[in-house]
Amino acid sequence: MSAEFNGIEGIDPDTVVSLVASWGGVLRSDLFRRKREGRVPLVRGVAIYMLYEYGGSPGFAWSYPKVARHFNLTNHTTALYWHRRIGRMVANEPGFAAVVTDLRRRAQSLDEGWVGCAA
């Protein structure tokens, strides 16, 4: 999927991670560790989903390998798994979809003027 979603340009990855960690009530640093306790995996999954869907700059979407490297995951299939799982939750749970949409809007409003890079 493109880095553009409904006309919204890519969002800074640091902003996404910070907002999602705050929403989930976990430490930002926990999202980069291999923690599997409590809500950390789900919160990390939301961050993975958002970076894949909305990260980067226009024309430079984040790939699964790039998302995996960002979160220090062993390989890209974990990013693929979480993207699909969160995508199903967004599609099937309107309340959860509203949360993800709100997080995206909040990240976008904090990032007005941000120009991403393809690095």
N, C-alpha and C positions, 0 to 999 in steps of 0.2 A: 504494500500500500504506500501511497505517496506521503511525503511529509506534510502535505496540505490536507486539511480535513474541513469540509464545509467552508472553504475560503480562508481558513485560519492558518497562518504560517507556522513553521516549526517553533518549538518552545525550548528554551535553554534547559539542558539536562540537569544542571545543578538546582534550578528552580523547581523542576518536577520532583526530584528526589527529596528536597527539603519539604515541599508541600505535602507530598504523600506520606512521608515519615511523620510529620506533625499530625496529619489527619488520622493516621493509624496509631498514634500514641507510642511510637517506638523511636529509638535513637537513629539518627540519620546513618551513623556509622554501622549500625546493625544490618542495614540493607546491603552492605558490602562484605559482610562476613558470612560464614556458612551456617549461621544460626537457623535452627528449625523449630525453636520453641515458641509457644504462644502465637501471637498474630504476626510475627515477623515474616514468615513465608508468604502469607496473603498480601501483606503490605508491599513486600518486594515484588510480588506478582503484579500488583496494580502499577507500580513504578515501571516495571518492564513493559507492560501493556502500553502505558502512556508514552514511553520513549519510542517504542516501535511505531505507534500510531501517529504521534505528534512531534517527535523529536527531530532535530536537524533543521536545516534551512530548506527552502523550497527547491525541489529537484534533488535533494540529497537525503533521502529517507534513511533511517537507521536500519541496518540489516540485523538478523539474529546473531551472527557472530560479533558484530559491533556492540550490541546490547549485552551479550554475554561477557565480553571483555570489560565493559564498563562496570559490571557488577561482580567481577572476579569469579565468574562461574567457570566450571570445568570445561563445558562445551556449550555450543549454541542450542542443543536440543532442550535444555532447561528453559531457555528464553522462549523457544517455540512452544513448549508445554504451557508456560504461564500465559503467553499471549493468547493461545487458544482457550485456555480455561477462563481467563478474565473476559475474553470476548464472548463466551457463552453466557457468563453471568450478566454481562451488560445487555445481551440480547434477550435474556429470559427473566431478568429481575429489574423492573422499572425503577425501583428505589435505588438499586446499586448503579444503574445507568445514570441516574440523576446525580449521584455522588461523583462519578467519574467526569461527567460533564461539568459539574461545578469546579472540580479540581482543575480541569483543563482551562476553564474561563479565568479562574484565579491566577493560574500560572501565566496565561496570556496577558492578563492585565498587569502583572508584575514585570513582564518582559517587553512591554511596548518599546519598540525601537531596537530590540535585540536582533542582531544579525548573526545567525549561526554559521558554522563552517562544516565542511565535509570531512574533517579530520577524523 
